Amino acid sequence: MTNPQYGPACTPGHPFVAPGMPLAPVAPVAPTKPGHTFAIVAAALLWAITGLALALLAVVFAMVGVWGLASGYSGTELLGDVLKLGFWAVLVIGGLVSLLYVPGFRRLPLPHRLAVLGALACPLPCFYAFLLYSG
């Protein structure tokens, strides 16, 4: 004997339910929407490549800064150079974040927006990383 409203868990003698104790109905799980898998994979790949290139550049800039300080380069000159790089980084990040809120761009699903932003953010760090490796 099952309760048609609550399902078989409310049957008499069920080990987890006391007799006469009703259970709340379980909401059905919404199916996932297909079509975003490629955008998710593309966004993850583009942002991973961008992050790796930026990490490489950050390590190289830190090594050059430490070597510069060790060779007698003054800390104020180094701070000025770091502030210039930081200014450009904040400007680029601000531009990418502001693109998220453009009305036409905001209509896209989030995975597609992240893939487009990854495609816009990826070339410059990768170019500088390849330039660094090419000598």
CYANA upper distance limits for C-alpha pairs under 8 A (distance plus 0.5 A):
  1 MET  CA     11 THR  CA      6.39
  1 MET  CA     12 PRO  CA      7.69
  2 THR  CA      7 GLY  CA      6.71
  2 THR  CA      8 PRO  CA      5.65
  2 THR  CA      9 ALA  CA      8.23
  2 THR  CA     10 CYS  CA      6.87
  2 THR  CA     11 THR  CA      5.33
  2 THR  CA     12 PRO  CA      8.31
  3 ASN  CA      7 GLY  CA      6.05
  3 ASN  CA      8 PRO  CA      7.15
  3 ASN  CA     10 CYS  CA      6.63
  3 ASN  CA     11 THR  CA      7.09
  4 PRO  CA      8 PRO  CA      8.40
  5 GLN  CA     25 PRO  CA      7.80
  6 TYR  CA     10 CYS  CA      6.89
  6 TYR  CA     22 PRO  CA      8.01
  6 TYR  CA     23 LEU  CA      6.77
  6 TYR  CA     24 ALA  CA      7.41
  6 TYR  CA     25 PRO  CA      6.00
  6 TYR  CA     26 VAL  CA      8.46
  7 GLY  CA     11 THR  CA      8.41
  9 ALA  CA     14 HIS  CA      7.07
  9 ALA  CA     16 PHE  CA      8.48
  9 ALA  CA     17 VAL  CA      7.75
  9 ALA  CA     23 LEU  CA      8.32
 10 CYS  CA     14 HIS  CA      7.40
 10 CYS  CA     17 VAL  CA      7.10
 10 CYS  CA     21 MET  CA      7.94
 10 CYS  CA     22 PRO  CA      6.96
 10 CYS  CA     23 LEU  CA      7.19
 12 PRO  CA     19 PRO  CA      6.26
 12 PRO  CA     20 GLY  CA      8.15
 13 GLY  CA     17 VAL  CA      8.12
 13 GLY  CA     18 ALA  CA      8.25
 13 GLY  CA     19 PRO  CA      7.36
 14 HIS  CA     18 ALA  CA      8.07
 17 VAL  CA     21 MET  CA      7.02
 36 HIS  CA     40 ILE  CA      6.60
 36 HIS  CA    111 PRO  CA      7.12
 36 HIS  CA    112 HIS  CA      8.13
 37 THR  CA     41 VAL  CA      6.70
 38 PHE  CA     42 ALA  CA      6.46
 39 ALA  CA     43 ALA  CA      6.42
 39 ALA  CA    111 PRO  CA      5.99
 39 ALA  CA    112 HIS  CA      5.93
 39 ALA  CA    115 ALA  CA      6.52
 40 ILE  CA     44 ALA  CA      6.58
 40 ILE  CA    111 PRO  CA      5.81
 40 ILE  CA    112 HIS  CA      7.94
 40 ILE  CA    115 ALA  CA      7.69
 41 VAL  CA     45 LEU  CA      6.56
 42 ALA  CA     46 LEU  CA      6.52
 42 ALA  CA    115 ALA  CA      6.43
 43 ALA  CA     47 TRP  CA      6.49
 43 ALA  CA    111 PRO  CA      7.40
 43 ALA  CA    112 HIS  CA      8.14
 43 ALA  CA    114 LEU  CA      6.12
 43 ALA  CA    115 ALA  CA      4.44
 43 ALA  CA    116 VAL  CA      8.07
 43 ALA  CA    118 GLY  CA      6.45
 43 ALA  CA    119 ALA  CA      8.46
 44 ALA  CA     48 ALA  CA      6.42
 44 ALA  CA    115 ALA  CA      8.20
 45 LEU  CA     49 ILE  CA      6.69
 46 LEU  CA     50 THR  CA      6.65
 46 LEU  CA    115 ALA  CA      7.66
 46 LEU  CA    118 GLY  CA      5.70
 46 LEU  CA    119 ALA  CA      6.86
 46 LEU  CA    122 CYS  CA      6.88
 47 TRP  CA     51 GLY  CA      6.42
 47 TRP  CA    118 GLY  CA      5.86
 47 TRP  CA    121 ALA  CA      8.47
 47 TRP  CA    122 CYS  CA      7.59
 48 ALA  CA     52 LEU  CA      6.61
 49 ILE  CA     53 ALA  CA      6.67
 49 ILE  CA    122 CYS  CA      7.49
 49 ILE  CA    126 CYS  CA      8.24
 50 THR  CA     54 LEU  CA      6.62
 50 THR  CA    118 GLY  CA      8.06
 50 THR  CA    121 ALA  CA      7.40
 50 THR  CA    122 CYS  CA      5.39
 50 THR  CA    123 PRO  CA      8.42
 50 THR  CA    125 PRO  CA      6.91
 50 THR  CA    126 CYS  CA      7.29
 51 GLY  CA     55 ALA  CA      6.50
 52 LEU  CA     56 LEU  CA      6.69
 53 ALA  CA     57 LEU  CA      6.75
 53 ALA  CA    125 PRO  CA      6.10
 53 ALA  CA    126 CYS  CA      6.08
 53 ALA  CA    129 ALA  CA      6.35
 54 LEU  CA     58 ALA  CA      6.53
 54 LEU  CA    125 PRO  CA      6.44
 54 LEU  CA    126 CYS  CA      8.50
 54 LEU  CA    129 ALA  CA      8.47
 55 ALA  CA     59 VAL  CA      6.71
 56 LEU  CA     60 VAL  CA      6.77
 56 LEU  CA    129 ALA  CA      7.58
 57 LEU  CA     61 PHE  CA      6.55
 57 LEU  CA    125 PRO  CA      8.31
 57 LEU  CA    128 TYR  CA      8.25
 57 LEU  CA    129 ALA  CA      7.00
 58 ALA  CA     62 ALA  CA      6.55
 59 VAL  CA     63 MET  CA      6.64
 60 VAL  CA     64 VAL  CA      6.62
 61 PHE  CA     65 GLY  CA      6.56
 62 ALA  CA     66 VAL  CA      6.69
 63 MET  CA     67 TRP  CA      6.59
 64 VAL  CA     68 GLY  CA      6.41
 65 GLY  CA     69 LEU  CA      6.65
 65 GLY  CA     78 LEU  CA      7.46
 66 VAL  CA     70 ALA  CA      6.62
 67 TRP  CA     71 SER  CA      6.65
 68 GLY  CA     72 GLY  CA      6.92
 68 GLY  CA     73 TYR  CA      5.61
 69 LEU  CA     73 TYR  CA      5.37
 69 LEU  CA     74 SER  CA      6.93
 69 LEU  CA     75 GLY  CA      7.34
 69 LEU  CA     78 LEU  CA      8.49
 73 TYR  CA     77 GLU  CA      7.69
 73 TYR  CA     78 LEU  CA      7.75
 74 SER  CA     78 LEU  CA      6.97
 75 GLY  CA     79 LEU  CA      6.49
 76 THR  CA     80 GLY  CA      6.65
 77 GLU  CA     81 ASP  CA      6.83
 78 LEU  CA     82 VAL  CA      6.66
 79 LEU  CA     83 LEU  CA      6.54
 80 GLY  CA     84 LYS  CA      6.80
 81 ASP  CA     85 LEU  CA      6.90
 82 VAL  CA     86 GLY  CA      6.49
 83 LEU  CA     87 PHE  CA      6.45
 84 LYS  CA     88 TRP  CA      6.99
 85 LEU  CA     89 ALA  CA      6.68
 86 GLY  CA     90 VAL  CA      6.56
 87 PHE  CA     91 LEU  CA      6.64
 88 TRP  CA     92 VAL  CA      6.69
 89 ALA  CA     93 ILE  CA      6.60
 90 VAL  CA     94 GLY  CA      6.37
 91 LEU  CA     95 GLY  CA      6.70
 92 VAL  CA     96 LEU  CA      6.80
 93 ILE  CA     97 VAL  CA      6.62
 94 GLY  CA     98 SER  CA      6.45
 95 GLY  CA     99 LEU  CA      6.73
 96 LEU  CA    100 LEU  CA      7.35
 96 LEU  CA    117 LEU  CA      7.25
 96 LEU  CA    121 ALA  CA      8.30
 97 VAL  CA    101 TYR  CA      7.88
 98 SER  CA    102 VAL  CA      7.50
 99 LEU  CA    105 PHE  CA      7.79
100 LEU  CA    105 PHE  CA      7.10
100 LEU  CA    106 ARG  CA      6.72
100 LEU  CA    113 ARG  CA      7.83
101 TYR  CA    105 PHE  CA      7.56
101 TYR  CA    106 ARG  CA      6.36
102 VAL  CA    106 ARG  CA      6.41
103 PRO  CA    107 ARG  CA      7.22
104 GLY  CA    108 LEU  CA      8.21
105 PHE  CA    113 ARG  CA      7.67
106 ARG  CA    113 ARG  CA      8.18
108 LEU  CA    112 HIS  CA      6.76
108 LEU  CA    113 ARG  CA      6.65
109 PRO  CA    113 ARG  CA      6.86
110 LEU  CA    114 LEU  CA      6.64
111 PRO  CA    115 ALA  CA      6.69
112 HIS  CA    116 VAL  CA      6.74
113 ARG  CA    117 LEU  CA      6.65
114 LEU  CA    118 GLY  CA      6.44
115 ALA  CA    119 ALA  CA      6.66
116 VAL  CA    120 LEU  CA      6.79
117 LEU  CA    121 ALA  CA      6.51
118 GLY  CA    122 CYS  CA      6.28
119 ALA  CA    123 PRO  CA      7.82
121 ALA  CA    125 PRO  CA      8.15
122 CYS  CA    126 CYS  CA      6.75
123 PRO  CA    127 PHE  CA      6.38
124 LEU  CA    128 TYR  CA      6.84
125 PRO  CA    129 ALA  CA      6.57
126 CYS  CA    130 PHE  CA      6.56
127 PHE  CA    131 LEU  CA      6.52
128 TYR  CA    132 LEU  CA      6.49
129 ALA  CA    133 TYR  CA      6.83
130 PHE  CA    134 SER  CA      6.54
131 LEU  CA    135 GLY  CA      7.12
